[in-house]
Amino acid sequence: MKSVLEGHEKPTTVLIAREINAISDLDIIIWANRHRTFDGYADDADFLNLARSNPRNESNVGKARQHLNELVGRRFLAFSLTSKESEEIARSIFLHRLKEYLDDASKPFQTCLMLTPIESLYDYPDWLGDFDNGCDWIDQHTKREDAQHLHDVIAALLAANKIHLSLEAG
């Protein structure tokens, strides 16, 4: 699965992406390895730990989410994962992932892993549309060719959301 991150995103955006299962802990390390910050967190111990982490080291990958949470908690005091601003970023990330699904860049199960965290964080937002029904009967063994219903739901969601795919830069 291709990373939704390009390397220029704020740590808060990366945290949102991780919390909705749009990225993995490994993606956090890859982001930090590519990210060049000029903001007030370049010298933060947790950011430095992430930036110096080896993506092939299981211990480093296992600590990535904790480092990111601590960085955001310490350096972005006004940040709230459940705010309307965070929800809009989550929506953009979600739609970006859906577009990648249609472009054959992810598997049905990986895509559906976003459903539960989004429902929990943002109280079943309208922008999820019929995604929950699209994810019915999807498990880790479901192949793309057996998930036409998910493809159809995703296509309808992207059309309804006018493919709003811009990620917050910074």
N, C-alpha and C positions, 0 to 999 in steps of 0.2 A: 504494500500500500504506500503510495506516494505521500510525503509529508505535506500537510496543509500549511506549514510554516516556511517562510522564506529566509528568516534570520533577522529581519528588521523589526519584528513585533515587540511590543512592550511585554515585560514579564506578566502583567495582568492578563493580557490576551492569551499568552501561553498557558497560564493557569486555567483560564476559562476553557480553552481547548482540551486540556487534560481532564478537567472535572466533568466534561460532557462526553468523555471517551472518544473524542475526535483524533487524539494523538495518544501515543504511548509514553512511558517513562523514558524510553530510548530516544524518542523524538525531542524530549526536553533537553537532553544532553547534546544532541545534534544541533538544536537551535542555539544553545549556549556556546558551542564550539564555533559557530558561524557568526554569532551576534557580536557586534562591536558597538559598545554603548559609550555615550558621552554624557549620560545622565548621572544623577547622584548615586547610582548603585554600582558603578564600575569597580569600586574598591570593596564592595560588600563581600564578606567571607563566603556566604552561601553562593553568590553569583560566581565568585572565583572558583569555588569547588566544582560547580557545574561546568564552567568553561574549561577547567583542567581535567575533567573526567574523561576516562577512556570509555568509549561507547561499547567496547567488547568486554568490559569488566562488569560482571554481574553485580558485584557489590556497589559499584558506582551507579549503575542503572537503578538498583534497588533503593538508593538514597535520593535519587533525582527529584522525586515529587516532594519529599520533605524539604530539601534545600529550596526548591521553588516556593513552596508555601511559606517558609521562614523569610525568604527574601521579600516576597510581596507583603507579608504581615508587618515587617519592619520598615520597609521603604515606601510603601504606598498605603499610608494610614487611612485615607479616605475611601479606599477600594472596598466594595461590597460585591461579593459573588452573586448576590441575588438582586442587585439593583437593576433598574430599567436599562441603564447604559450597558451593564454586563449582559443582560438578556439580549440586547440588540447585537452585541458582538457574538454571542453564542449563536444567534440566528444566522448571522453571516457565515460563521464557521460551518454550521450545520448545512446550509445551502451549498457551500463550497464542496463539502464532502459528498452531498447528493449528486452534484454535477460530476464529480470524479467517479462516482458509482456508474453513472450513465456512460462515462468514457472508459469503462472497463478497468478502472484503477483500484477498485476495492471489492471485497467479497460481501455477499449479503449479510452474513453474521456480523462482520466487523462494522458494517453500516448500521445495523440495528442495535448495536451496543450503545448507541447514543440515546436511544429512546428513554430508558428509565431515568438516567441522570437529568435529562432535560425536563422530563415531567416533574421530577422531584424538586429541582432547583427553581423552576419557573411556573409551577402550579398549572401544569397541563396547558401550555400556551396554544392559542389558536393557530399560530404559524406552523405547528406540527401537522395540521390538517389530518389526513387519514393515515399518517405514517404508522400508527399503532396497528391498524388492520393490515398494512403492507408487511409488517414484521411478524404477523401471525404465522406460525408453523415454520419459522426460520430458526435453524440451529447451526452449530458449527460445521455440520456436514452438508448443508444445503448448497447446491451448486447454482450458479447464475442461471443456467438454462431451466432450472426447476423453480425459479423465483420470478416468473414473468409478472405476477401480481405486484411484487415489490417494485419492479421496473416501472410499471404503469402508475403506481402511486407516486413514485419519485418524479416522473415526468410531469404529472399533474401538479405536484407541489411546486416544482420549479417554475412552471407556467404561471401559477397563481401568485408566486412571489416575485415574478418578473426577474428571476435569476439575480437577485441582489447579493452579489458575491464579494464585495469589497471588504477586506480585512482592515482593522484599525492598524495604522502604521505608527511607528514612533520609536 
